[in-house]
Amino acid sequence: MKGWMRVPLAAVAALLLVALGATATRQLTGGAVSLALAVPVVVWLALETPAIEGAIGAALVGALLDASAGGPSGLLTFLSVMVLVGVRAGAGPFDARTPLGFGLLSGVATLAMGIGAVLLLRYVTPATEAPGWNLVGRVGVEAVLTGLAAPPIRWVLDRVLVPAHRDQPGVLR
């Protein structure tokens, strides 16, 4: 596979993870608590891809999240790109490539996206229709569950998408 295949494959992985997260949310909790399984794909893109490729991939994942969430168009796309920038800036102080580090970073990214969405919606929505602050607890639970699910997602992404950038399969760099 060539390097240009990594972003489309990441988008397909995010689409599958959105479907898996929606199914798990419905079956396990009846919709009371959600899973943001596509956010670890954005974190993975921030850690493993160059800046432009990662930004394009994060925008694609955000567009998929926008389409699946049914909220205002562009909100999650913007937040996904901001999470990518934040992860690229914040991944240096600790080893984000370990399972624990990746899980923590994915949980924090999910929390930032959720709280950012609530804040932005409260800013642009009339006070009578704005989302309440009681959603922050749900966002916290979603961040913890996504952080716990992130290491297996990273393992799969490493097995599927990392070989996509090798020019000669089977040759270690």
Residue pairs with C-beta under 8 A, 6 or more apart in sequence:
1 163
1 164
1 165
1 166
1 169
2 164
2 167
3 164
3 165
3 167
5 164
6 49
6 53
6 57
6 161
6 164
6 165
7 49
7 53
7 56
7 57
7 60
9 160
9 161
9 164
10 41
10 44
10 45
10 57
10 60
10 61
10 157
10 161
11 57
11 60
11 61
11 64
13 41
13 156
13 157
13 160
13 161
14 38
14 41
14 60
14 61
14 64
14 65
15 64
17 37
17 38
17 40
17 41
17 153
18 37
18 38
18 64
18 65
18 68
20 37
21 34
21 35
21 36
21 37
21 38
22 68
24 35
24 37
25 31
25 33
25 34
25 35
33 138
33 141
33 142
33 145
34 138
34 142
35 142
35 145
35 146
35 149
36 65
36 110
36 113
36 114
36 142
36 143
36 146
37 146
37 149
37 153
38 61
38 64
38 65
39 80
39 83
39 106
39 109
39 110
39 113
39 146
40 102
40 106
40 109
40 146
40 149
40 150
40 153
40 154
40 157
41 57
41 61
41 153
41 157
42 57
42 58
42 61
42 62
42 80
42 83
42 84
42 87
42 109
43 83
43 87
43 96
43 102
43 105
43 106
43 109
43 150
44 102
44 153
44 154
44 157
44 161
45 53
45 54
45 57
45 58
45 61
45 84
46 54
46 58
46 83
46 84
46 85
46 87
46 88
46 91
47 87
47 88
47 91
47 96
47 97
47 102
48 54
48 161
48 162
49 57
51 88
54 84
54 88
55 81
55 84
58 80
58 81
58 83
58 84
59 77
59 80
59 81
61 80
62 76
62 77
62 78
62 79
62 80
62 81
63 76
63 77
65 76
65 77
65 80
66 73
66 74
66 75
66 76
66 77
69 76
71 117
71 121
72 121
72 124
75 117
75 120
75 121
76 113
76 117
79 112
79 113
79 116
79 117
79 120
80 113
82 112
82 116
83 109
83 112
83 113
86 109
86 112
87 96
87 105
87 109
90 105
90 108
91 105
94 101
94 104
95 101
96 102
96 105
99 151
99 154
99 155
100 151
102 150
102 151
102 154
103 147
103 148
103 150
103 151
104 147
105 150
106 146
106 147
106 150
106 153
107 143
107 144
107 146
107 147
107 148
107 150
108 143
108 147
110 139
110 142
110 143
110 146
110 147
111 139
111 140
111 143
114 135
114 136
114 139
114 142
114 143
115 136
115 139
118 131
118 133
118 135
118 136
118 139
121 130
121 131
122 130
122 131
125 131
163 169
166 173
